[in-house]
């Protein structure tokens, strides 16, 4: 098994390990600054994460580090193309709510992309 892959026999999930690390830090251990617990990884949370990335690159939301709204149209297009690829590759395999979410996000991002490209 490759080192970079998750071991399915590992009893603690990534989220559980993250939460354990947060608890250890709150009990006096030092390390990176405390962050909020990670959400469970689902198709919907993955799509929403890509949506946030596209909105960032479209200059719609500020960069969480710099606080600035910067546009990077080629990166926004890359994320939108990734979502289109996901839609195409998952046709017939999504729950109705997942399909609606993906279609809705794609529609919104494509409109925003056209508007951002014109400016």
RODO-2510 file (C-alpha; in nm, 4 decimals, decimal comma):
residues 119
     n   res          X          Y          Z
     1     x     0,0000     0,0000     0,0000
     2     x     0,1286     0,3478    -0,0836
     3     x     0,2191     0,5740     0,2082
     4     x     0,0021     0,8636     0,0814
     5     x    -0,3196     0,6618     0,0784
     6     x    -0,5461     0,6249     0,3779
     7     x    -0,5456     0,2870     0,5407
     8     x    -0,9086     0,1673     0,5612
     9     x    -0,8194    -0,0417     0,8640
    10     x    -0,7244     0,2740     1,0525
    11     x    -0,9939     0,3061     1,3187
    12     x    -0,9730     0,6842     1,3633
    13     x    -1,1067     0,9003     1,0838
    14     x    -0,9261     1,2155     0,9739
    15     x    -1,1894     1,4295     1,1439
    16     x    -1,1557     1,2354     1,4696
    17     x    -0,7764     1,2752     1,4620
    18     x    -0,8156     1,6479     1,3907
    19     x    -1,0566     1,6860     1,6835
    20     x    -0,8214     1,4871     1,9110
    21     x    -0,5348     1,7184     1,8136
    22     x    -0,7534     2,0194     1,8950
    23     x    -0,8386     1,8717     2,2364
    24     x    -0,4721     1,8037     2,3099
    25     x    -0,3816     2,1633     2,2220
    26     x    -0,6580     2,2985     2,4443
    27     x    -0,5052     2,0987     2,7299
    28     x    -0,1765     2,2868     2,7069
    29     x     0,0087     2,1220     2,4189
    30     x     0,1657     2,3566     2,1685
    31     x     0,1287     2,3375     1,7925
    32     x    -0,0401     2,5142     1,5047
    33     x    -0,3157     2,7532     1,6057
    34     x    -0,6555     2,6072     1,6873
    35     x    -0,9062     2,5836     1,4037
    36     x    -1,2665     2,4766     1,3810
    37     x    -1,3452     2,1058     1,3452
    38     x    -1,3500     1,9826     0,9884
    39     x    -1,6853     1,8857     0,8365
    40     x    -1,7508     1,5276     0,7319
    41     x    -1,6351     1,4759     0,3732
    42     x    -1,9281     1,4153     0,1416
    43     x    -1,9881     1,4820    -0,2251
    44     x    -2,1816     1,7952    -0,1289
    45     x    -1,9088     1,9345     0,0993
    46     x    -1,6524     1,8663    -0,1740
    47     x    -1,8615     2,0529    -0,4326
    48     x    -1,9181     2,3395    -0,1879
    49     x    -1,5427     2,3578    -0,1259
    50     x    -1,4776     2,3855    -0,4994
    51     x    -1,7507     2,6507    -0,5199
    52     x    -1,5746     2,8550    -0,2523
    53     x    -1,2476     2,8215    -0,4386
    54     x    -1,4073     2,9424    -0,7630
    55     x    -1,5716     3,2367    -0,5850
    56     x    -1,2334     3,3304    -0,4389
    57     x    -1,0691     3,3237    -0,7831
    58     x    -1,3557     3,5237    -0,9323
    59     x    -1,2897     3,7954    -0,6750
    60     x    -1,6328     3,7465    -0,5176
    61     x    -1,5026     3,6686    -0,1685
    62     x    -1,1882     3,7905     0,0057
    63     x    -0,8800     3,5771     0,0468
    64     x    -0,8933     3,4455     0,4054
    65     x    -0,5252     3,5291     0,4619
    66     x    -0,4838     3,8687     0,2952
    67     x    -0,8440     3,9878     0,3187
    68     x    -0,8179     4,1127    -0,0413
    69     x    -1,0538     4,0334    -0,3277
    70     x    -0,8264     3,9389    -0,6173
    71     x    -0,9325     3,7914    -0,9502
    72     x    -0,7560     3,5022    -1,1177
    73     x    -0,9828     3,4210    -1,4115
    74     x    -0,7750     3,1251    -1,5429
    75     x    -0,7855     2,9560    -1,1997
    76     x    -1,1592     3,0249    -1,1704
    77     x    -1,2089     2,8630    -1,5112
    78     x    -1,0027     2,5627    -1,3992
    79     x    -1,2232     2,5097    -1,0931
    80     x    -1,5416     2,5477    -1,2996
    81     x    -1,4053     2,2999    -1,5553
    82     x    -1,3325     2,0606    -1,2671
    83     x    -1,6947     2,0860    -1,1524
    84     x    -1,8142     2,0232    -1,5093
    85     x    -1,5912     1,7152    -1,5280
    86     x    -1,7360     1,5914    -1,1963
    87     x    -2,0891     1,6416    -1,3285
    88     x    -2,0096     1,4529    -1,6474
    89     x    -1,8291     1,1666    -1,4726
    90     x    -2,0969     1,1205    -1,2048
    91     x    -2,4012     1,1251    -1,4348
    92     x    -2,6499     0,8652    -1,3095
    93     x    -2,4625     0,8126    -0,9811
    94     x    -2,5758     1,1121    -0,7762
    95     x    -2,8643     1,1509    -0,5353
    96     x    -3,1241     1,4029    -0,6515
    97     x    -3,0132     1,6649    -0,3969
    98     x    -2,6469     1,6237    -0,4982
    99     x    -2,7360     1,6657    -0,8645
   100     x    -2,9434     1,9790    -0,7933
   101     x    -2,6630     2,1276    -0,5830
   102     x    -2,4004     2,0670    -0,8511
   103     x    -2,6204     2,2032    -1,1318
   104     x    -2,7157     2,5092    -0,9284
   105     x    -2,3547     2,5871    -0,8381
   106     x    -2,2406     2,5406    -1,1975
   107     x    -2,5134     2,7710    -1,3287
   108     x    -2,4247     3,0408    -1,0752
   109     x    -2,0482     3,0138    -1,1294
   110     x    -2,0783     3,0212    -1,5076
   111     x    -2,2833     3,3428    -1,4896
   112     x    -2,0334     3,4989    -1,2512
   113     x    -1,7469     3,3861    -1,4750
   114     x    -1,8983     3,5574    -1,7794
   115     x    -1,9516     3,8784    -1,5814
   116     x    -1,6001     3,8707    -1,4331
   117     x    -1,4443     3,8037    -1,7736
   118     x    -1,6128     4,1127    -1,9196
   119     x    -1,4757     4,3478    -1,6536
***
